Amino acid sequence: MVRQARKESPTGYYHIMMRGNNREEIFRLPEQKKYFLKLLLEQTEEQIEIAAYCMMDNHVHIVVYAPIKILSEGLKKLNIKYAMKYNYLNDRVGHVFQDRYKSEIIHDEIYLNQVIRYVHNNPVKARMVEFIDEYQWSSYHEYTDKIRLVSKAQKEFIMDLFSKDLELFIKFHEEIDYFEYIDTKEEIQRNRITHAQEIIEQYCDAKGITEEKQIKNNPHFLQEMIFELLYKTKLSHREIARLLEVSSNLIHKLNIEGK
């Protein structure tokens, strides 16, 4: 099947995500992360400006400003170099990265900030750290301290959007955001479950519910909670049923009644 050409961003910004083939943790070791970042830094000499990044164990997020053709060529070189060394050191053959990199166009400055926040918060959402500044392998520290990979021009531009106020930048990163960005299927699903659990907790707090049996013994509470999850999350009926320990048929029935 012929691959479709990637669309060009009107702003020049892209959110890139690359992951290990078969969910392999190709960035698990610090040395692997350092080598990938070294290769990424080399690409900044080719009209590719880094606005943000975050390296996880099996995937990486990058926010870049670059012409689409140069970006595609640069990432291809980076992937080949990394894969060659990774396979050599691990005495393996075959694909290191899963398919082509995933990308999304960033249409405006508001979405740019939101994507950067999401990228920086990846380790927190994955429960690798409790606080965003505890994670070593993201560009968050480059905005609060010295630059390593982030373009000086990009840091200045992003901070201008916050009136050069570091406190505003930090507080913005603390805001809750349930929008779904490109990521691994596992991360997206984990975020959906976390969101659902927070909805349940908020509902229980609002109703003064302290025990699980209070929900199951009160059809009104159970029905309201189901509607909350149906309308506010992207979980399937089966997933909601599993979360609340009820039948999928009940979820399906209420969904039809609520339409």
C-alpha positions, 0 to 999 in steps of 0.5 A: 500500500502506498504511504500517504505524504505527511501534511505540512503544518501551517505553523511549522510545528509538529508533535513527533512520537516514536516507539520501540518495535513490539513495545520493546524498551529500546531506551531503558538504559541511561546510555541509550537515552543519552545516545538518542539525545546526542543523535537528536542534537546532531539534527538540530544543525539541519534547520530542525529546532527542538521545542520540547522532548521527553524520553520514556523507556519504550518511546520518545516524544519530540516537539519540533519546528522544521520544514517537513521534508528536512524533518522527515529526512533528519528523523530517518537518519536518526532512526537508522543510526540509533537502530544500527548501534542498538542492534550491534550492542544487543546482538540482534537484527530487524526493526528497532522502531515500530513503523514510521514515526507518528506525527501530528500538526500543531495548528496554533500557539495554544495547542503548542503549549498544551502539547509541550505540557503533555510531553513534559507530564508523560512521566507523571502520568505513567507514575514514574515520578510524582512531580514533573521536575523529578524526571531527568529525561525531558526538556522541562528542566531546560525551561527552568534552568540551562538549555541542552537540546532545546533551541534558544529561539524556541525557549524564548518564543515559548516563554514569551507566550507566558510573558517570560514569567517562569511561575506562570509556565510552572503553574500551567504545567500543573493544570489538569488536561484530559485531551488525548494527544498522540501516544502509545496505545498503552499510555492512552488507555492508562490515561483514560482509566486514570481519568475515569478513576478521578471522575469516580472519586470526585462523584463519591466526594460530592455525594459523601460516599465512603464505601463501595457498597453504598453505590451498589446498594443505591441504583440512583448513585450507580446510574449517575456514575455510569452516565458520568463515565459514558459522557466524560470518558472514551472507555468502552461499555466493557471497560466501564463495566469492569471498572464498576464491577457491573454487567456490560448489559447494564451499561449498554442499556443505560447508554441507549436510554440516555440518548 
